[in-house]
Amino acid sequence: MQTLEPFEKPSLSRAVSRKLQPGLGLECDACSMAIKYSAKFPTNQIIANVYDGNVWQKVVHYHEECYQQLDYPYGEPIPSQPYAGKSRYFSEPA
């Protein structure tokens, strides 16, 4: 059996910018207001995974504007990549 190298978990918190989807019911961690979807004015939300010494603590959500006003507390948000593959739970019709 092959020996695997130890996997190093991320130690830094990081942020991702994602398109806002309808019906999520999220609250901004900065202003405590709802993060609402609008078809007329599409916007992004910022999602940050927060780590403390290699241990994942929580996920926080922000309005894009609130995150900018806080001067990027978890770094410059990385644009999310569209998922091109199929879900592992997807099965072809018989």
VOMIBA-304386 format. One record per atom (N, C-alpha, C, O): residue number from 1; residue in three letters; atom name; x negated, y, z negated. Coordinates in steps of 0.05 Angstrom, whole numbers. Layout:
@resi = NUM, resn = ALA, name = CA, x = X, y = Y, z = Z .
...
***
This chain:
@resi = 1, resn = MET, name = N, x = -17, y = -24, z = 0 .
@resi = 1, resn = MET, name = CA, x = 0, y = 0, z = 0 .
@resi = 1, resn = MET, name = C, x = -18, y = 25, z = 0 .
@resi = 1, resn = MET, name = O, x = -38, y = 26, z = -14 .
@resi = 2, resn = GLN, name = N, x = -10, y = 45, z = 16 .
@resi = 2, resn = GLN, name = CA, x = -25, y = 69, z = 18 .
@resi = 2, resn = GLN, name = C, x = -22, y = 87, z = -6 .
@resi = 2, resn = GLN, name = O, x = 1, y = 89, z = -17 .
@resi = 3, resn = THR, name = N, x = -43, y = 99, z = -16 .
@resi = 3, resn = THR, name = CA, x = -42, y = 118, z = -38 .
@resi = 3, resn = THR, name = C, x = -35, y = 145, z = -28 .
@resi = 3, resn = THR, name = O, x = -47, y = 155, z = -9 .
@resi = 4, resn = LEU, name = N, x = -15, y = 157, z = -40 .
@resi = 4, resn = LEU, name = CA, x = -6, y = 184, z = -32 .
@resi = 4, resn = LEU, name = C, x = -20, y = 205, z = -48 .
@resi = 4, resn = LEU, name = O, x = -25, y = 202, z = -72 .
@resi = 5, resn = GLU, name = N, x = -25, y = 227, z = -35 .
@resi = 5, resn = GLU, name = CA, x = -36, y = 250, z = -49 .
@resi = 5, resn = GLU, name = C, x = -15, y = 263, z = -66 .
@resi = 5, resn = GLU, name = O, x = 9, y = 263, z = -59 .
@resi = 6, resn = PRO, name = N, x = -23, y = 274, z = -90 .
@resi = 6, resn = PRO, name = CA, x = -2, y = 287, z = -106 .
@resi = 6, resn = PRO, name = C, x = 10, y = 311, z = -92 .
@resi = 6, resn = PRO, name = O, x = -4, y = 325, z = -78 .
@resi = 7, resn = PHE, name = N, x = 36, y = 314, z = -96 .
@resi = 7, resn = PHE, name = CA, x = 50, y = 336, z = -83 .
@resi = 7, resn = PHE, name = C, x = 50, y = 360, z = -101 .
@resi = 7, resn = PHE, name = O, x = 57, y = 358, z = -124 .
@resi = 8, resn = GLU, name = N, x = 40, y = 382, z = -91 .
@resi = 8, resn = GLU, name = CA, x = 39, y = 407, z = -106 .
@resi = 8, resn = GLU, name = C, x = 64, y = 423, z = -102 .
@resi = 8, resn = GLU, name = O, x = 70, y = 432, z = -80 .
@resi = 9, resn = LYS, name = N, x = 80, y = 426, z = -123 .
@resi = 9, resn = LYS, name = CA, x = 105, y = 441, z = -122 .
@resi = 9, resn = LYS, name = C, x = 98, y = 471, z = -120 .
@resi = 9, resn = LYS, name = O, x = 77, y = 479, z = -130 .
@resi = 10, resn = PRO, name = N, x = 115, y = 487, z = -108 .
@resi = 10, resn = PRO, name = CA, x = 109, y = 515, z = -106 .
@resi = 10, resn = PRO, name = C, x = 110, y = 528, z = -134 .
@resi = 10, resn = PRO, name = O, x = 127, y = 522, z = -150 .
@resi = 11, resn = SER, name = N, x = 90, y = 545, z = -139 .
@resi = 11, resn = SER, name = CA, x = 89, y = 558, z = -165 .
@resi = 11, resn = SER, name = C, x = 99, y = 587, z = -164 .
@resi = 11, resn = SER, name = O, x = 104, y = 599, z = -184 .
@resi = 12, resn = LEU, name = N, x = 101, y = 597, z = -140 .
@resi = 12, resn = LEU, name = CA, x = 110, y = 624, z = -136 .
@resi = 12, resn = LEU, name = C, x = 140, y = 625, z = -129 .
@resi = 12, resn = LEU, name = O, x = 149, y = 609, z = -113 .
@resi = 13, resn = SER, name = N, x = 154, y = 644, z = -140 .
@resi = 13, resn = SER, name = CA, x = 181, y = 648, z = -132 .
@resi = 13, resn = SER, name = C, x = 181, y = 660, z = -104 .
@resi = 13, resn = SER, name = O, x = 162, y = 673, z = -96 .
@resi = 14, resn = ARG, name = N, x = 202, y = 654, z = -89 .
@resi = 14, resn = ARG, name = CA, x = 203, y = 663, z = -62 .
@resi = 14, resn = ARG, name = C, x = 231, y = 670, z = -54 .
@resi = 14, resn = ARG, name = O, x = 250, y = 660, z = -66 .
@resi = 15, resn = ALA, name = N, x = 234, y = 686, z = -34 .
@resi = 15, resn = ALA, name = CA, x = 260, y = 696, z = -25 .
@resi = 15, resn = ALA, name = C, x = 264, y = 690, z = 4 .
@resi = 15, resn = ALA, name = O, x = 245, y = 690, z = 20 .
@resi = 16, resn = VAL, name = N, x = 289, y = 685, z = 11 .
@resi = 16, resn = VAL, name = CA, x = 297, y = 679, z = 39 .
@resi = 16, resn = VAL, name = C, x = 321, y = 696, z = 46 .
@resi = 16, resn = VAL, name = O, x = 339, y = 701, z = 29 .
@resi = 17, resn = SER, name = N, x = 321, y = 707, z = 70 .
@resi = 17, resn = SER, name = CA, x = 344, y = 722, z = 80 .
@resi = 17, resn = SER, name = C, x = 362, y = 704, z = 97 .
@resi = 17, resn = SER, name = O, x = 352, y = 691, z = 115 .
@resi = 18, resn = ARG, name = N, x = 387, y = 703, z = 90 .
@resi = 18, resn = ARG, name = CA, x = 406, y = 685, z = 104 .
@resi = 18, resn = ARG, name = C, x = 431, y = 701, z = 112 .
@resi = 18, resn = ARG, name = O, x = 439, y = 719, z = 98 .
@resi = 19, resn = LYS, name = N, x = 442, y = 692, z = 135 .
@resi = 19, resn = LYS, name = CA, x = 468, y = 704, z = 143 .
@resi = 19, resn = LYS, name = C, x = 489, y = 698, z = 122 .
@resi = 19, resn = LYS, name = O, x = 490, y = 675, z = 112 .
@resi = 20, resn = LEU, name = N, x = 505, y = 717, z = 117 .
@resi = 20, resn = LEU, name = CA, x = 527, y = 713, z = 97 .
@resi = 20, resn = LEU, name = C, x = 549, y = 697, z = 109 .
@resi = 20, resn = LEU, name = O, x = 558, y = 704, z = 132 .
@resi = 21, resn = GLN, name = N, x = 559, y = 677, z = 96 .
@resi = 21, resn = GLN, name = CA, x = 580, y = 660, z = 105 .
@resi = 21, resn = GLN, name = C, x = 606, y = 666, z = 90 .
@resi = 21, resn = GLN, name = O, x = 604, y = 674, z = 66 .
@resi = 22, resn = PRO, name = N, x = 629, y = 663, z = 102 .
@resi = 22, resn = PRO, name = CA, x = 654, y = 668, z = 88 .
@resi = 22, resn = PRO, name = C, x = 659, y = 648, z = 65 .
@resi = 22, resn = PRO, name = O, x = 652, y = 624, z = 68 .
@resi = 23, resn = GLY, name = N, x = 672, y = 658, z = 44 .
@resi = 23, resn = GLY, name = CA, x = 681, y = 640, z = 23 .
@resi = 23, resn = GLY, name = C, x = 660, y = 630, z = 3 .
@resi = 23, resn = GLY, name = O, x = 665, y = 610, z = -10 .
@resi = 24, resn = LEU, name = N, x = 637, y = 643, z = 1 .
@resi = 24, resn = LEU, name = CA, x = 617, y = 633, z = -17 .
@resi = 24, resn = LEU, name = C, x = 622, y = 641, z = -46 .
@resi = 24, resn = LEU, name = O, x = 616, y = 625, z = -64 .
@resi = 25, resn = GLY, name = N, x = 634, y = 664, z = -51 .
@resi = 25, resn = GLY, name = CA, x = 641, y = 672, z = -79 .
@resi = 25, resn = GLY, name = C, x = 616, y = 677, z = -96 .
@resi = 25, resn = GLY, name = O, x = 615, y = 668, z = -119 .
@resi = 26, resn = LEU, name = N, x = 596, y = 690, z = -85 .
@resi = 26, resn = LEU, name = CA, x = 571, y = 695, z = -100 .
@resi = 26, resn = LEU, name = C, x = 572, y = 723, z = -113 .
@resi = 26, resn = LEU, name = O, x = 587, y = 740, z = -105 .
@resi = 27, resn = GLU, name = N, x = 554, y = 727, z = -133 .
@resi = 27, resn = GLU, name = CA, x = 552, y = 752, z = -146 .
@resi = 27, resn = GLU, name = C, x = 523, y = 761, z = -144 .
@resi = 27, resn = GLU, name = O, x = 504, y = 745, z = -148 .
@resi = 28, resn = CYS, name = N, x = 519, y = 787, z = -139 .
@resi = 28, resn = CYS, name = CA, x = 492, y = 798, z = -137 .
@resi = 28, resn = CYS, name = C, x = 480, y = 800, z = -164 .
@resi = 28, resn = CYS, name = O, x = 492, y = 809, z = -183 .
@resi = 29, resn = ASP, name = N, x = 455, y = 790, z = -167 .
@resi = 29, resn = ASP, name = CA, x = 441, y = 790, z = -193 .
@resi = 29, resn = ASP, name = C, x = 433, y = 818, z = -202 .
@resi = 29, resn = ASP, name = O, x = 429, y = 822, z = -225 .
@resi = 30, resn = ALA, name = N, x = 432, y = 837, z = -183 .
@resi = 30, resn = ALA, name = CA, x = 423, y = 864, z = -190 .
@resi = 30, resn = ALA, name = C, x = 447, y = 881, z = -198 .
@resi = 30, resn = ALA, name = O, x = 446, y = 894, z = -219 .
@resi = 31, resn = CYS, name = N, x = 468, y = 882, z = -182 .
@resi = 31, resn = CYS, name = CA, x = 491, y = 900, z = -188 .
@resi = 31, resn = CYS, name = C, x = 515, y = 886, z = -199 .
@resi = 31, resn = CYS, name = O, x = 535, y = 899, z = -207 .
@resi = 32, resn = SER, name = N, x = 515, y = 860, z = -200 .
@resi = 32, resn = SER, name = CA, x = 537, y = 843, z = -211 .
@resi = 32, resn = SER, name = C, x = 563, y = 845, z = -194 .
@resi = 32, resn = SER, name = O, x = 584, y = 837, z = -204 .
@resi = 33, resn = MET, name = N, x = 561, y = 856, z = -171 .
@resi = 33, resn = MET, name = CA, x = 585, y = 858, z = -153 .
@resi = 33, resn = MET, name = C, x = 585, y = 833, z = -135 .
@resi = 33, resn = MET, name = O, x = 564, y = 821, z = -130 .
@resi = 34, resn = ALA, name = N, x = 609, y = 827, z = -125 .
@resi = 34, resn = ALA, name = CA, x = 612, y = 804, z = -107 .
@resi = 34, resn = ALA, name = C, x = 597, y = 809, z = -81 .
@resi = 34, resn = ALA, name = O, x = 596, y = 831, z = -71 .
@resi = 35, resn = ILE, name = N, x = 585, y = 788, z = -71 .
@resi = 35, resn = ILE, name = CA, x = 572, y = 788, z = -44 .
@resi = 35, resn = ILE, name = C, x = 593, y = 779, z = -25 .
@resi = 35, resn = ILE, name = O, x = 598, y = 755, z = -23 .
@resi = 36, resn = LYS, name = N, x = 604, y = 797, z = -9 .
@resi = 36, resn = LYS, name = CA, x = 627, y = 791, z = 7 .
@resi = 36, resn = LYS, name = C, x = 620, y = 789, z = 37 .
@resi = 36, resn = LYS, name = O, x = 604, y = 805, z = 47 .
@resi = 37, resn = TYR, name = N, x = 632, y = 770, z = 50 .
@resi = 37, resn = TYR, name = CA, x = 630, y = 767, z = 79 .
@resi = 37, resn = TYR, name = C, x = 648, y = 787, z = 93 .
@resi = 37, resn = TYR, name = O, x = 671, y = 791, z = 85 .
@resi = 38, resn = SER, name = N, x = 638, y = 799, z = 115 .
@resi = 38, resn = SER, name = CA, x = 654, y = 816, z = 131 .
@resi = 38, resn = SER, name = C, x = 648, y = 810, z = 160 .
@resi = 38, resn = SER, name = O, x = 626, y = 812, z = 170 .
@resi = 39, resn = ALA, name = N, x = 669, y = 803, z = 175 .
@resi = 39, resn = ALA, name = CA, x = 666, y = 797, z = 203 .
@resi = 39, resn = ALA, name = C, x = 659, y = 822, z = 219 .
@resi = 39, resn = ALA, name = O, x = 645, y = 821, z = 239 .
@resi = 40, resn = LYS, name = N, x = 670, y = 845, z = 210 .
@resi = 40, resn = LYS, name = CA, x = 665, y = 870, z = 224 .
@resi = 40, resn = LYS, name = C, x = 636, y = 880, z = 221 .
@resi = 40, resn = LYS, name = O, x = 624, y = 890, z = 240 .
@resi = 41, resn = PHE, name = N, x = 625, y = 876, z = 197 .
@resi = 41, resn = PHE, name = CA, x = 598, y = 885, z = 191 .
@resi = 41, resn = PHE, name = C, x = 582, y = 862, z = 180 .
@resi = 41, resn = PHE, name = O, x = 577, y = 860, z = 156 .
@resi = 42, resn = PRO, name = N, x = 572, y = 844, z = 198 .
@resi = 42, resn = PRO, name = CA, x = 556, y = 821, z = 189 .
@resi = 42, resn = PRO, name = C, x = 531, y = 831, z = 174 .
@resi = 42, resn = PRO, name = O, x = 518, y = 850, z = 182 .
@resi = 43, resn = THR, name = N, x = 525, y = 817, z = 153 .
@resi = 43, resn = THR, name = CA, x = 502, y = 824, z = 137 .
@resi = 43, resn = THR, name = C, x = 488, y = 799, z = 127 .
@resi = 43, resn = THR, name = O, x = 497, y = 777, z = 131 .
@resi = 44, resn = ASN, name = N, x = 465, y = 803, z = 115 .
@resi = 44, resn = ASN, name = CA, x = 450, y = 781, z = 103 .
@resi = 44, resn = ASN, name = C, x = 451, y = 782, z = 73 .
@resi = 44, resn = ASN, name = O, x = 456, y = 803, z = 61 .
@resi = 45, resn = GLN, name = N, x = 446, y = 760, z = 61 .
@resi = 45, resn = GLN, name = CA, x = 442, y = 759, z = 32 .
@resi = 45, resn = GLN, name = C, x = 414, y = 750, z = 27 .
@resi = 45, resn = GLN, name = O, x = 402, y = 737, z = 44 .
@resi = 46, resn = ILE, name = N, x = 403, y = 756, z = 4 .
@resi = 46, resn = ILE, name = CA, x = 377, y = 747, z = -3 .
@resi = 46, resn = ILE, name = C, x = 380, y = 726, z = -25 .
@resi = 46, resn = ILE, name = O, x = 393, y = 731, z = -45 .
@resi = 47, resn = ILE, name = N, x = 368, y = 703, z = -21 .
@resi = 47, resn = ILE, name = CA, x = 368, y = 681, z = -40 .
@resi = 47, resn = ILE, name = C, x = 340, y = 676, z = -49 .
@resi = 47, resn = ILE, name = O, x = 322, y = 673, z = -33 .
@resi = 48, resn = ALA, name = N, x = 336, y = 676, z = -75 .
@resi = 48, resn = ALA, name = CA, x = 309, y = 671, z = -86 .
@resi = 48, resn = ALA, name = C, x = 309, y = 648, z = -105 .
@resi = 48, resn = ALA, name = O, x = 325, y = 646, z = -123 .
@resi = 49, resn = ASN, name = N, x = 290, y = 630, z = -101 .
@resi = 49, resn = ASN, name = CA, x = 284, y = 608, z = -120 .
@resi = 49, resn = ASN, name = C, x = 265, y = 619, z = -140 .
@resi = 49, resn = ASN, name = O, x = 244, y = 630, z = -132 .
@resi = 50, resn = VAL, name = N, x = 271, y = 617, z = -165 .
@resi = 50, resn = VAL, name = CA, x = 254, y = 629, z = -186 .
@resi = 50, resn = VAL, name = C, x = 239, y = 606, z = -201 .
@resi = 50, resn = VAL, name = O, x = 252, y = 587, z = -211 .
@resi = 51, resn = TYR, name = N, x = 213, y = 608, z = -201 .
@resi = 51, resn = TYR, name = CA, x = 196, y = 588, z = -215 .
@resi = 51, resn = TYR, name = C, x = 182, y = 601, z = -238 .
@resi = 51, resn = TYR, name = O, x = 176, y = 625, z = -238 .
@resi = 52, resn = ASP, name = N, x = 177, y = 585, z = -259 .
@resi = 52, resn = ASP, name = CA, x = 161, y = 594, z = -281 .
@resi = 52, resn = ASP, name = C, x = 140, y = 572, z = -287 .
@resi = 52, resn = ASP, name = O, x = 147, y = 551, z = -297 .
@resi = 53, resn = GLY, name = N, x = 115, y = 577, z = -279 .
@resi = 53, resn = GLY, name = CA, x = 94, y = 558, z = -282 .
@resi = 53, resn = GLY, name = C, x = 99, y = 531, z = -270 .
@resi = 53, resn = GLY, name = O, x = 99, y = 511, z = -284 .
@resi = 54, resn = ASN, name = N, x = 105, y = 530, z = -244 .
@resi = 54, resn = ASN, name = CA, x = 110, y = 506, z = -229 .
@resi = 54, resn = ASN, name = C, x = 136, y = 492, z = -236 .
@resi = 54, resn = ASN, name = O, x = 142, y = 470, z = -226 .
@resi = 55, resn = VAL, name = N, x = 153, y = 505, z = -252 .
@resi = 55, resn = VAL, name = CA, x = 179, y = 493, z = -259 .
@resi = 55, resn = VAL, name = C, x = 201, y = 511, z = -248 .
@resi = 55, resn = VAL, name = O, x = 202, y = 534, z = -254 .
@resi = 56, resn = TRP, name = N, x = 218, y = 499, z = -232 .
@resi = 56, resn = TRP, name = CA, x = 241, y = 514, z = -221 .
@resi = 56, resn = TRP, name = C, x = 260, y = 521, z = -243 .
@resi = 56, resn = TRP, name = O, x = 267, y = 505, z = -260 .
@resi = 57, resn = GLN, name = N, x = 268, y = 547, z = -244 .
@resi = 57, resn = GLN, name = CA, x = 286, y = 557, z = -265 .
@resi = 57, resn = GLN, name = C, x = 314, y = 562, z = -255 .
@resi = 57, resn = GLN, name = O, x = 333, y = 553, z = -268 .
@resi = 58, resn = LYS, name = N, x = 316, y = 576, z = -233 .
@resi = 58, resn = LYS, name = CA, x = 343, y = 583, z = -223 .
@resi = 58, resn = LYS, name = C, x = 342, y = 594, z = -194 .
@resi = 58, resn = LYS, name = O, x = 320, y = 598, z = -183 .
@resi = 59, resn = VAL, name = N, x = 366, y = 598, z = -183 .
@resi = 59, resn = VAL, name = CA, x = 369, y = 611, z = -157 .
@resi = 59, resn = VAL, name = C, x = 384, y = 637, z = -163 .
@resi = 59, resn = VAL, name = O, x = 405, y = 637, z = -177 .
@resi = 60, resn = VAL, name = N, x = 375, y = 659, z = -151 .
@resi = 60, resn = VAL, name = CA, x = 389, y = 684, z = -154 .
@resi = 60, resn = VAL, name = C, x = 396, y = 694, z = -126 .
@resi = 60, resn = VAL, name = O, x = 382, y = 689, z = -106 .
@resi = 61, resn = HIS, name = N, x = 418, y = 709, z = -125 .
@resi = 61, resn = HIS, name = CA, x = 429, y = 720, z = -100 .
@resi = 61, resn = HIS, name = C, x = 430, y = 750, z = -102 .
@resi = 61, resn = HIS, name = O, x = 436, y = 761, z = -123 .
@resi = 62, resn = TYR, name = N, x = 425, y = 764, z = -79 .
@resi = 62, resn = TYR, name = CA, x = 425, y = 793, z = -78 .
@resi = 62, resn = TYR, name = C, x = 438, y = 803, z = -53 .
@resi = 62, resn = TYR, name = O, x = 437, y = 789, z = -32 .
@resi = 63, resn = HIS, name = N, x = 450, y = 826, z = -54 .
@resi = 63, resn = HIS, name = CA, x = 456, y = 841, z = -30 .
@resi = 63, resn = HIS, name = C, x = 429, y = 849, z = -18 .
@resi = 63, resn = HIS, name = O, x = 410, y = 854, z = -32 .
@resi = 64, resn = GLU, name = N, x = 428, y = 851, z = 8 .
@resi = 64, resn = GLU, name = CA, x = 403, y = 859, z = 21 .
@resi = 64, resn = GLU, name = C, x = 394, y = 887, z = 11 .
@resi = 64, resn = GLU, name = O, x = 370, y = 891, z = 6 .
@resi = 65, resn = GLU, name = N, x = 413, y = 905, z = 8 .
@resi = 65, resn = GLU, name = CA, x = 406, y = 933, z = -1 .
@resi = 65, resn = GLU, name = C, x = 396, y = 933, z = -30 .
@resi = 65, resn = GLU, name = O, x = 377, y = 947, z = -36 .
@resi = 66, resn = CYS, name = N, x = 409, y = 917, z = -47 .
@resi = 66, resn = CYS, name = CA, x = 400, y = 916, z = -75 .
@resi = 66, resn = CYS, name = C, x = 372, y = 905, z = -77 .
@resi = 66, resn = CYS, name = O, x = 356, y = 914, z = -93 .
@resi = 67, resn = TYR, name = N, x = 366, y = 884, z = -62 .
@resi = 67, resn = TYR, name = CA, x = 340, y = 872, z = -62 .
@resi = 67, resn = TYR, name = C, x = 318, y = 892, z = -54 .
@resi = 67, resn = TYR, name = O, x = 297, y = 894, z = -66 .
@resi = 68, resn = GLN, name = N, x = 325, y = 908, z = -33 .
@resi = 68, resn = GLN, name = CA, x = 306, y = 929, z = -24 .
@resi = 68, resn = GLN, name = C, x = 302, y = 950, z = -46 .
@resi = 68, resn = GLN, name = O, x = 280, y = 959, z = -51 .
@resi = 69, resn = GLN, name = N, x = 324, y = 958, z = -59 .
@resi = 69, resn = GLN, name = CA, x = 322, y = 979, z = -80 .
@resi = 69, resn = GLN, name = C, x = 306, y = 969, z = -104 .
@resi = 69, resn = GLN, name = O, x = 293, y = 985, z = -117 .
@resi = 70, resn = LEU, name = N, x = 306, y = 943, z = -109 .
@resi = 70, resn = LEU, name = CA, x = 290, y = 932, z = -131 .
@resi = 70, resn = LEU, name = C, x = 261, y = 928, z = -123 .
@resi = 70, resn = LEU, name = O, x = 245, y = 918, z = -138 .
@resi = 71, resn = ASP, name = N, x = 254, y = 936, z = -98 .
@resi = 71, resn = ASP, name = CA, x = 227, y = 935, z = -88 .
@resi = 71, resn = ASP, name = C, x = 217, y = 906, z = -86 .
@resi = 71, resn = ASP, name = O, x = 194, y = 900, z = -94 .
@resi = 72, resn = TYR, name = N, x = 234, y = 888, z = -75 .
@resi = 72, resn = TYR, name = CA, x = 227, y = 860, z = -69 .
@resi = 72, resn = TYR, name = C, x = 215, y = 845, z = -93 .
@resi = 72, resn = TYR, name = O, x = 191, y = 838, z = -92 .
@resi = 73, resn = PRO, name = N, x = 230, y = 841, z = -114 .
@resi = 73, resn = PRO, name = CA, x = 220, y = 828, z = -138 .
@resi = 73, resn = PRO, name = C, x = 208, y = 800, z = -134 .
@resi = 73, resn = PRO, name = O, x = 191, y = 791, z = -149 .
@resi = 74, resn = TYR, name = N, x = 217, y = 785, z = -113 .
@resi = 74, resn = TYR, name = CA, x = 207, y = 758, z = -107 .
@resi = 74, resn = TYR, name = C, x = 193, y = 758, z = -80 .
@resi = 74, resn = TYR, name = O, x = 192, y = 737, z = -67 .
@resi = 75, resn = GLY, name = N, x = 182, y = 780, z = -72 .
@resi = 75, resn = GLY, name = CA, x = 167, y = 782, z = -47 .
@resi = 75, resn = GLY, name = C, x = 185, y = 789, z = -23 .
@resi = 75, resn = GLY, name = O, x = 210, y = 788, z = -25 .
@resi = 76, resn = GLU, name = N, x = 172, y = 794, z = -1 .
@resi = 76, resn = GLU, name = CA, x = 186, y = 800, z = 24 .
@resi = 76, resn = GLU, name = C, x = 202, y = 776, z = 32 .
@resi = 76, resn = GLU, name = O, x = 191, y = 754, z = 34 .
@resi = 77, resn = PRO, name = N, x = 229, y = 779, z = 37 .
@resi = 77, resn = PRO, name = CA, x = 245, y = 755, z = 44 .
@resi = 77, resn = PRO, name = C, x = 237, y = 744, z = 71 .
@resi = 77, resn = PRO, name = O, x = 232, y = 758, z = 91 .
@resi = 78, resn = ILE, name = N, x = 236, y = 718, z = 72 .
@resi = 78, resn = ILE, name = CA, x = 230, y = 703, z = 97 .
@resi = 78, resn = ILE, name = C, x = 256, y = 698, z = 111 .
@resi = 78, resn = ILE, name = O, x = 275, y = 689, z = 99 .
@resi = 79, resn = PRO, name = N, x = 257, y = 705, z = 137 .
@resi = 79, resn = PRO, name = CA, x = 282, y = 699, z = 152 .
@resi = 79, resn = PRO, name = C, x = 287, y = 669, z = 153 .
@resi = 79, resn = PRO, name = O, x = 268, y = 654, z = 159 .
@resi = 80, resn = SER, name = N, x = 311, y = 660, z = 148 .
@resi = 80, resn = SER, name = CA, x = 317, y = 632, z = 148 .
@resi = 80, resn = SER, name = C, x = 317, y = 622, z = 177 .
@resi = 80, resn = SER, name = O, x = 324, y = 637, z = 196 .
@resi = 81, resn = GLN, name = N, x = 310, y = 597, z = 180 .
@resi = 81, resn = GLN, name = CA, x = 310, y = 584, z = 207 .
@resi = 81, resn = GLN, name = C, x = 336, y = 570, z = 211 .
@resi = 81, resn = GLN, name = O, x = 345, y = 556, z = 193 .
@resi = 82, resn = PRO, name = N, x = 348, y = 572, z = 234 .
@resi = 82, resn = PRO, name = CA, x = 372, y = 557, z = 239 .
@resi = 82, resn = PRO, name = C, x = 366, y = 527, z = 239 .
@resi = 82, resn = PRO, name = O, x = 345, y = 518, z = 249 .
@resi = 83, resn = TYR, name = N, x = 384, y = 511, z = 228 .
@resi = 83, resn = TYR, name = CA, x = 381, y = 482, z = 227 .
@resi = 83, resn = TYR, name = C, x = 389, y = 470, z = 253 .
@resi = 83, resn = TYR, name = O, x = 413, y = 472, z = 261 .
@resi = 84, resn = ALA, name = N, x = 370, y = 458, z = 267 .
@resi = 84, resn = ALA, name = CA, x = 375, y = 448, z = 294 .
@resi = 84, resn = ALA, name = C, x = 383, y = 418, z = 294 .
@resi = 84, resn = ALA, name = O, x = 393, y = 408, z = 314 .
@resi = 85, resn = GLY, name = N, x = 377, y = 405, z = 273 .
@resi = 85, resn = GLY, name = CA, x = 383, y = 376, z = 272 .
@resi = 85, resn = GLY, name = C, x = 410, y = 370, z = 261 .
@resi = 85, resn = GLY, name = O, x = 426, y = 388, z = 256 .
@resi = 86, resn = LYS, name = N, x = 415, y = 344, z = 258 .
@resi = 86, resn = LYS, name = CA, x = 441, y = 335, z = 247 .
@resi = 86, resn = LYS, name = C, x = 437, y = 330, z = 217 .
@resi = 86, resn = LYS, name = O, x = 415, y = 324, z = 208 .
@resi = 87, resn = SER, name = N, x = 458, y = 333, z = 203 .
@resi = 87, resn = SER, name = CA, x = 458, y = 326, z = 175 .
@resi = 87, resn = SER, name = C, x = 453, y = 296, z = 172 .
@resi = 87, resn = SER, name = O, x = 461, y = 280, z = 189 .
@resi = 88, resn = ARG, name = N, x = 440, y = 288, z = 151 .
@resi = 88, resn = ARG, name = CA, x = 436, y = 260, z = 147 .
@resi = 88, resn = ARG, name = C, x = 462, y = 246, z = 140 .
@resi = 88, resn = ARG, name = O, x = 463, y = 221, z = 140 .
@resi = 89, resn = TYR, name = N, x = 482, y = 261, z = 134 .
@resi = 89, resn = TYR, name = CA, x = 508, y = 250, z = 128 .
@resi = 89, resn = TYR, name = C, x = 526, y = 248, z = 153 .
@resi = 89, resn = TYR, name = O, x = 549, y = 237, z = 151 .
@resi = 90, resn = PHE, name = N, x = 517, y = 259, z = 175 .
@resi = 90, resn = PHE, name = CA, x = 532, y = 259, z = 200 .
@resi = 90, resn = PHE, name = C, x = 529, y = 231, z = 213 .
@resi = 90, resn = PHE, name = O, x = 507, y = 220, z = 215 .
@resi = 91, resn = SER, name = N, x = 551, y = 221, z = 223 .
@resi = 91, resn = SER, name = CA, x = 549, y = 196, z = 238 .
@resi = 91, resn = SER, name = C, x = 565, y = 200, z = 264 .
@resi = 91, resn = SER, name = O, x = 586, y = 213, z = 265 .
@resi = 92, resn = GLU, name = N, x = 555, y = 188, z = 285 .
@resi = 92, resn = GLU, name = CA, x = 568, y = 190, z = 311 .
@resi = 92, resn = GLU, name = C, x = 595, y = 175, z = 310 .
@resi = 92, resn = GLU, name = O, x = 597, y = 154, z = 296 .
@resi = 93, resn = PRO, name = N, x = 615, y = 185, z = 324 .
@resi = 93, resn = PRO, name = CA, x = 640, y = 170, z = 325 .
@resi = 93, resn = PRO, name = C, x = 636, y = 142, z = 338 .
@resi = 93, resn = PRO, name = O, x = 620, y = 140, z = 357 .
@resi = 94, resn = ALA, name = N, x = 650, y = 123, z = 329 .
@resi = 94, resn = ALA, name = CA, x = 647, y = 96, z = 340 .
@resi = 94, resn = ALA, name = C, x = 660, y = 93, z = 367 .
@resi = 94, resn = ALA, name = O, x = 659, y = 71, z = 378 .
***
